[in-house]
Amino acid sequence: MLFSAERFAANQCCAIVALEAVKIEAVSKVSALRKLGVVARVAGKQAGRNRMLSAAMSAVRTTALSFGRALHQLWLEVTGTVFLAMAAFGGIALFREFMKYEAGRTTAGHVAIAVCFTLTFAWFGVSSFWRVRRKSQRP
């Protein structure tokens, strides 16, 4: 039976894997969002033990939800406005194409494309404002 030093020396000479392969490469980086989640989870566990911290966490959570709802509503309103503006430009183009069609200088396909474009973007804009209204009516 070999002693541990002799066993180590015996394993060194008949290694299956090269020594370079044993090196540990860089550990995968953890995203800042995941780190923030871990910190929030630890703070949440500590908040159960401390009334002041629990109240502060509740206030932060409520404020964040309120800001999140307001930002989502703003996002829907801005995108609705952009879509309605694009529909207005499409309406102008539709009018121009229709006048060309009446004069015989363009085809009905161009008019149909302008109609589809205008109606599609008008629908996107109106439905975006409908979503804002539906979300604001919820408690």
Helices and strands as residue ranges (DSSP letters): H 4-13, G 19-22, H 32-47, H 51-103, H 108-137
